Amino acid sequence: MSDKTLAIAVSSILLAAFFLPALAQKPAPPQFTAELPAGPIEGKATRACTECHEARIILQQRLSKTAWAKEVDKMTKWGAVVGPDDRDALIDYLSTNFSPDQPPYVPPHSASEKPASAEK
């Protein structure tokens, strides 16, 4: 191996040693944690629903009481832990807080997004 080839190989190894760890340690994308609104069954709703998905999935829904009942029954069949004594209270909680007459859900924005005024 010539001195030039050796120098290129060593330079390549040093560059890889410097840049590869930085690439492997990319920061995780921002995680938006959301909480369900306060209420008498909030804790049970949080445990039952967020076992499988983020609260944000619920926050963006706007369903009627009938639709929430179907949703709760479906999720219970899929494994959500909702006791029979809590079913009606959970449906009332969800249909009160996430009914069609509630304002639309506005998701939070990450700090990495450009403000609208910066886009020109």
C-alpha positions as a printed Julia matrix, in Angstrom:
120×3 Matrix{Float64}:
   0.0    0.0    0.0
   1.43   3.38  -0.98
   1.73   6.27   1.44
  -0.95   8.15  -0.47
  -3.38   5.21  -0.31
  -2.64   4.76   3.39
  -3.26   8.46   4.04
  -6.61   8.29   2.2
  -7.64   5.18   4.15
  -6.7    6.75   7.5
  -8.52   9.96   6.58
 -11.62   7.99   5.62
 -11.55   6.06   8.9
 -11.14   9.26  10.92
 -13.99  10.97   9.07
 -16.24   7.95   9.57
 -15.31   7.78  13.25
 -16.26  11.44  13.61
 -19.47  11.56  11.56
 -21.07   8.13  12.06
 -21.74   8.55  15.8
 -23.32  11.94  15.09
 -25.59  10.37  12.47
 -26.54   7.51  14.78
 -27.49   9.95  17.53
 -30.08  11.96  15.66
 -32.45  13.61  18.09
 -35.81  11.92  18.33
 -38.67  13.76  16.68
 -40.68  15.87  19.11
 -43.26  13.88  21.04
 -46.47  15.7   21.73
 -47.96  14.5   24.93
 -51.48  15.5   25.52
 -53.74  14.99  28.45
 -57.42  14.29  28.52
 -59.62  16.95  30.12
 -60.36  16.79  33.84
 -63.38  14.81  34.84
 -64.57  12.15  37.27
 -63.39   9.29  35.03
 -60.36  11.0   33.46
 -57.86   8.63  35.12
 -59.7    5.52  34.0
 -60.14   6.93  30.5
 -56.44   7.74  30.29
 -55.45   4.24  31.43
 -57.93   2.45  29.18
 -57.3    4.5   26.06
 -53.61   5.38  26.16
 -52.56   1.79  26.76
 -52.65   1.42  22.97
 -52.53   4.94  21.51
 -51.77   8.55  22.38
 -54.42  10.76  23.93
 -54.13  12.9   20.8
 -56.13  10.25  18.93
 -59.07  10.95  21.26
 -58.56  14.71  21.37
 -59.09  15.03  17.63
 -62.35  13.05  17.57
 -65.76  14.72  17.4
 -68.32  11.93  17.77
 -71.92  11.67  18.89
 -72.81   9.73  22.04
 -73.97   6.81  19.88
 -70.72   6.82  17.94
 -68.68   6.98  21.18
 -70.63   3.99  22.51
 -69.72   2.0   19.38
 -66.1    3.15  19.67
 -65.84   2.15  23.35
 -67.42  -1.24  22.62
 -65.04  -1.8   19.69
 -61.98  -0.83  21.74
 -63.12  -3.06  24.6
 -63.36  -5.97  22.17
 -59.83  -5.14  21.02
 -58.55  -5.29  24.59
 -59.15  -1.93  26.24
 -59.77  -2.5   29.93
 -63.09  -0.87  30.69
 -65.11  -2.4   33.49
 -68.84  -2.85  32.94
 -69.51  -0.37  35.74
 -67.34   2.26  33.97
 -68.64   1.85  30.4
 -71.52   4.33  30.59
 -69.48   6.88  32.56
 -66.68   6.65  29.98
 -69.12   7.15  27.12
 -70.64  10.16  28.91
 -67.15  11.62  29.52
 -66.07  11.16  25.9
 -69.32  12.39  24.38
 -69.32  15.47  26.63
 -65.72  16.46  25.92
 -65.41  15.31  22.29
 -68.82  15.83  20.74
 -69.53  17.27  17.27
 -70.48  20.62  18.83
 -67.01  21.06  20.38
 -64.49  23.25  18.53
 -62.16  21.41  16.16
 -58.93  20.03  17.54
 -55.9   22.21  16.88
 -52.7   20.17  17.09
 -49.63  21.65  18.76
 -46.77  22.71  16.53
 -43.18  21.67  16.98
 -40.47  24.25  17.56
 -38.73  23.01  14.41
 -41.54  24.25  12.18
 -41.13  27.63  10.52
 -43.68  30.28  11.44
 -45.94  31.3    8.56
 -44.28  34.76   8.5
 -40.88  33.15   7.8
 -42.1   31.41   4.64
 -41.59  33.83   1.76
